[in-house]
Structure formats: structure tokens, C-alpha cells
């Protein structure tokens, strides 16, 4: 899991979520509550997805957050 700030200074947690059929998704959860967002990673398995998350810069995470879709409650 990683924590970063968006362009407005709001803190977000980003974590890998493993789904069926090998889909690895990055989930973004705003600190203090609110709508979660998600982005499907191009990764071959959980380990690779976790390594991608560790390598992303905060700027890259902000860009993915901007393109992420709302995660259903």
C-alpha cells in the first residue's frame, strides 16, 4: 500500500486488489472517506502488480487516479 496526495492536497491510499481471471486492480481510497476509485493494471500476477505500485512516482499515481473509474460501494 502507498499513500500520496492528489493535486488538491487530499491524501489517498493506493493498494493492489487481486480479482478473478488474473486481473490486478489498483484501488484508490480517499483518507477521511469518500468514493473509492479503481484502475486495472497491466500486470502478470500479484507480485508484478505490487512491484509496479512500489515503482510508481506520486505524479504517476496522481495521473492514474485522474483516469480511474469510481469503485462500486
Backbone as numpy.savetxt, mean C-alpha at the origin, in Angstrom:
# Nx Ny Nz CAx CAy CAz Cx Cy Cz
5.39 -3.65 7.06 4.54 -2.48 7.06 5.43 -1.24 7.06
4.95 -0.22 6.37 5.66 1.06 6.32 4.68 2.17 6.67
5.19 3.23 7.26 4.40 4.42 7.53 5.02 5.56 6.75
4.16 6.38 6.14 4.62 7.53 5.37 3.56 8.62 5.44
3.91 9.81 4.97 2.96 10.92 4.93 2.59 11.24 3.49
1.31 11.57 3.29 0.90 12.00 1.95 1.29 13.47 1.76
0.94 14.04 0.62 1.33 15.42 0.30 0.74 16.43 1.27
-0.38 16.06 1.92 -1.03 16.96 2.87 -0.52 16.78 4.29
0.42 15.84 4.49 0.98 15.61 5.82 0.24 14.57 6.64
-0.76 13.89 6.05 -1.50 12.85 6.77 -0.68 11.56 6.75
-0.63 10.88 7.88 0.12 9.64 7.98 -0.71 8.45 7.51
-0.03 7.56 6.77 -0.64 6.34 6.25 0.26 5.16 6.59
-0.37 3.99 6.81 0.35 2.74 6.93 0.14 1.97 5.63
1.20 1.38 5.11 1.13 0.56 3.91 1.59 -0.84 4.26
0.81 -1.84 3.86 1.15 -3.23 4.17 0.75 -4.14 3.02
1.46 -5.24 2.88 1.15 -6.22 1.83 0.03 -7.13 2.32
-0.92 -7.39 1.43 -2.04 -8.29 1.70 -2.03 -9.36 0.61
-1.96 -10.61 1.02 -1.92 -11.72 0.07 -3.34 -12.22 -0.17
-3.73 -12.28 -1.44 -5.05 -12.76 -1.81 -4.94 -14.11 -2.52
-6.06 -14.65 -2.92 -6.05 -15.93 -3.62 -5.45 -15.77 -5.02
-5.08 -16.88 -5.59 -4.51 -16.95 -6.95 -3.23 -16.14 -7.09
-2.48 -15.98 -6.01 -1.18 -15.33 -6.07 -1.19 -13.83 -6.19
-2.33 -13.20 -5.98 -2.42 -11.74 -6.07 -1.87 -11.12 -4.79
-0.95 -10.19 -4.97 -0.37 -9.45 -3.84 -0.84 -8.00 -3.94
-1.45 -7.53 -2.89 -2.06 -6.20 -2.90 -1.41 -5.34 -1.82
-1.19 -4.08 -2.13 -0.68 -3.13 -1.16 -1.89 -2.39 -0.59
-2.08 -2.50 0.72 -3.19 -1.81 1.38 -2.66 -0.57 2.08
-3.39 0.52 1.90 -3.07 1.80 2.52 -4.15 2.12 3.54
-3.75 2.31 4.79 -4.70 2.63 5.86 -4.33 3.98 6.46
-5.26 4.95 6.43 -4.97 6.25 7.01 -4.96 6.18 8.53
-3.97 6.78 9.13 -3.91 6.84 10.60 -5.05 7.72 11.08
-5.71 7.30 12.13 -6.81 8.07 12.67 -8.15 7.73 12.04
-8.18 6.76 11.14 -9.43 6.33 10.53 -9.66 6.93 9.16
-10.60 6.36 8.46 -10.93 6.81 7.12 -10.93 5.63 6.16
-11.13 5.92 4.90 -11.23 4.89 3.88 -9.87 4.34 3.51
-9.76 3.02 3.57 -8.54 2.37 3.13 -8.51 2.36 1.60
-7.30 2.22 1.05 -7.13 2.18 -0.39 -6.23 0.99 -0.73
-6.27 0.54 -1.99 -5.47 -0.63 -2.36 -4.90 -0.49 -3.77
-3.79 -1.20 -3.96 -3.10 -1.23 -5.25 -2.53 -2.63 -5.45
-2.79 -3.23 -6.62 -2.27 -4.56 -6.90 -0.80 -4.43 -7.33
0.05 -5.20 -6.66 1.48 -5.18 -6.95 1.82 -6.19 -8.04
2.81 -5.88 -8.83 3.35 -6.81 -9.81 4.46 -7.59 -9.12
4.08 -8.65 -8.42 5.04 -9.41 -7.61 4.74 -10.89 -7.74
5.79 -11.69 -7.68 5.67 -13.15 -7.69 5.80 -13.67 -6.27
4.73 -13.55 -5.51 4.69 -14.08 -4.16 4.88 -13.02 -3.09
4.60 -13.46 -1.88 4.60 -12.56 -0.72 5.98 -11.96 -0.46
7.02 -12.78 -0.53 8.36 -12.29 -0.25 8.74 -11.15 -1.20
8.50 -11.35 -2.49 8.83 -10.31 -3.47 8.01 -9.04 -3.21
6.74 -9.20 -2.84 5.89 -8.04 -2.55 6.42 -7.27 -1.34
6.83 -8.00 -0.30 7.38 -7.36 0.89 8.68 -6.62 0.56
9.51 -7.21 -0.29 10.75 -6.56 -0.69 10.47 -5.28 -1.49
9.46 -5.33 -2.36 9.08 -4.12 -3.10 8.67 -3.02 -2.13
7.85 -3.36 -1.15 7.40 -2.37 -0.18 8.58 -1.74 0.54
9.55 -2.54 0.91 10.74 -2.01 1.60 11.56 -1.08 0.70
11.58 -1.36 -0.61 12.38 -0.55 -1.53 11.70 0.74 -1.98
10.36 0.80 -1.89 9.66 2.01 -2.33 10.12 3.21 -1.50
10.33 4.32 -2.17 10.59 5.57 -1.47 9.25 6.13 -1.00
9.27 7.09 -0.10 8.03 7.73 0.33 7.34 8.39 -0.86
8.10 8.96 -1.76 7.53 9.58 -2.97 6.82 8.54 -3.83
7.40 7.36 -3.98 6.76 6.30 -4.75 5.49 5.82 -4.06
5.51 5.73 -2.74 4.31 5.33 -2.01 3.20 6.37 -2.17
3.55 7.65 -2.15 2.55 8.71 -2.36 1.94 8.59 -3.76
2.76 8.28 -4.75 2.26 8.13 -6.12 1.31 6.93 -6.24
1.66 5.81 -5.59 0.78 4.64 -5.61 -0.52 4.93 -4.87
-0.42 5.63 -3.75 -1.62 6.00 -3.00 -2.55 6.85 -3.85
-2.00 7.76 -4.62 -2.82 8.64 -5.47 -3.57 7.84 -6.54
-3.01 6.72 -6.96 -3.65 5.90 -8.01 -4.47 4.74 -7.44
-4.36 4.51 -6.14 -5.03 3.37 -5.50 -6.54 3.54 -5.49
-7.20 2.40 -5.49 -8.67 2.35 -5.46 -9.16 2.22 -4.02
-10.34 2.74 -3.72 -10.90 2.55 -2.37 -11.05 1.05 -2.07
-10.74 0.66 -0.85 -10.86 -0.73 -0.40 -12.21 -0.87 0.27
-13.01 -1.85 -0.15 -14.35 -1.98 0.46 -14.28 -2.28 1.95
-15.19 -1.67 2.69 -15.26 -1.88 4.15 -15.79 -3.25 4.47
